[in-house]
Amino acid sequence: MDTVLRDASVLDGSGGAAYRADVALAGGRIAAIHREADGGPRPSAARTLDAAGLTLAPGFIDMHAHSDLALLRDPEHTAKAAQGVTLEVLGQDGLSYAPVDDRTLAQVRRTITGWNGDGADVDFTWRTVGGYLDALDGAHGGRGIAVNAAYLVPQGTVRMYAVGWEDRAPSPAELDTMRRLVAEGMAEGAVGMSSGLTYTPGMYATDAELTELCRVVAAYDGYYCPHHRSYGAGATAAYEEMVALTRDAGCALHLAHATMNFGVNKGRAADLLALLDTALAAGADITLDTYPYTPGSTTLVAMLPSWANEGGPAATLARLRDAETAERIRRDVEETGSDGCHGVPIDWDTVEISGVTDAGLASCVGRTVARSATLRGEPPWATARRLLIEDRLGTTILQHVGHEENVRAIMRHPVHTGGSDGILQGAKPHPRAYGTFPHYLGHYARDLGVLSLEETVAHLTSRPAARLRLPDRGLVREGYRADLVLFDPETVAAGATFDAPRTPPTGIPHVLIDGRFVIEDGRRTDVLAGRAVRRTPGRHR
């Protein structure tokens, strides 16, 4: 044995009660579990860690992460490792960096600068999904990455590659190209496909187009993960749309950051949950993820109507610079309610600037658009327009539009999993990037009792592992991967706040990946045990 974790209180991820045991690790796997009541000799190893007073759980799985470049540029990646996250799912919201050609790569880098930076510090040696996964494995001089990572084929990037930025139906040849790109990505190890259906150009896809691509995903036993068409006006209908099209495609569905936001949805979580229960009873394969906070986070440009983004970032900036077109955009955003803002007229008091790429605009960070406009003596749209132009669409925002009662109701559902949706860029990012998992454990389980600790751990471990079709992760079982977290149930808490969003959590002294300590005594080690986790092969039908 390499390591024995002695006298741990084991929450094995099944949702069952804790038990006291010694857990022995060897060769990156759980080699033996000796329960207190078993009797006989206890396991010994080269190293023994006294885990008395600590809870041992499977490593947490972040079902919605935006660490696509962070894992390549930052070997420590403490934002997630310190939370006990041992696996992240990347390629979210329909936009990421594979599959691409040179043109598409340049466009996608610019489009999601607000999420991941422009990538000037990253060597984009790949163009395929398999190449990206290989780059993760070979990162940091071949040592690997901080935590494990799975990948979703991003449908918006695929459409950008095959169709471009035009709001139109694809030609038969273009649809064939999209099918091929999705199939190749799945064959190379992706676990499914994502969409961002309030982000261009992915949102230009019709249900029929998405159904065709989902059929390809289903053939590889993957799942579809949509950021659907509205979390505001018409949110329930937007959820119904995703349930219907995946049913028609025979594809599993995982609903990304499944919230009910804006004033029109206050207290309406029950509508979503009733829809899910009906579909599940009819045999649908559905899961979802949420983050345990009320504000959302995205880019400022995402608030614009889709027509304003047609043609790509350069065309968007040209429209913003033209006074007449900019006024049309303003009317859509402020009066009508743009599709980019979920069909709800924007309230600039709820839109807080969290990050800019131009240092000259740093004074705006931490203020709402409305407050910045007041200080400048101008209307809010004038401030927003100036930010978009001067920051070249790179501005990130917090959007304070959620409802606590909805957050609590949705996290209780049996198909719920945890996903941080963590954007790591910006001077004041959303604290969910640094605090989601300890916030579930400390605030919602221990302090509020919204879920039991046993059930919370299951939501963060075995349930996402089952969605990802991972046969040897998500449970503390003999033979399973030794991706584990030790936390103190009395003190575990998110340190991150909206004022200090990068503060590390407390009460998580040890995190192991592949049986190696990536967090030890609360400090990041130099271990890089993370690797790309590829779809289980041999499941193509």
Secondary structure, DSSP 4 states (H G I P E B T S, - for coil): --EEEEEEEE--SSSPPPEEEEEEEETTEEEEEEETTS-SPPP--SEEEE-TT-EEEEPEEESSB--TTHHHH-SS-HHHHTTTEEEEEESGGG--S-S--HHHHHHHHHHTHHHH---TTS-----SHHHHHHHHHTHHHHT-BSSEEEEEEEHHHHHHHHT-S-SSPPPHHHHHHHHHHHHHHHHTT--EEEEETTSTTGGG--HHHHHHHHHHHHHTT-EEEEE-S-SSTTHHHHHHHHHHHHHHHT-EEEETT----SGGGTT-HHHHHHHHHHHHHTT--EEEEE-SSS-EEEEGGGGS-HHHHTT-HHHHHHHHHSHHHHHHHHIIIIII--GGGTTS---GGGEEEEE-SSGGGGGGTTSBHHHHHHHHTS-HHHHHHHHHHHTTT--EEEE----HHHHHHHHTSTTEEE---B---SSS--THHHHHHHHIIIIIIIIT-SS-HHHHHHHHTHHHHHHTT-TTSSS--TTSB--EEEE-TTT-B----SSSTTPPPBS--EEEETTEEEEETTEE-S---B-B-PPPTT---
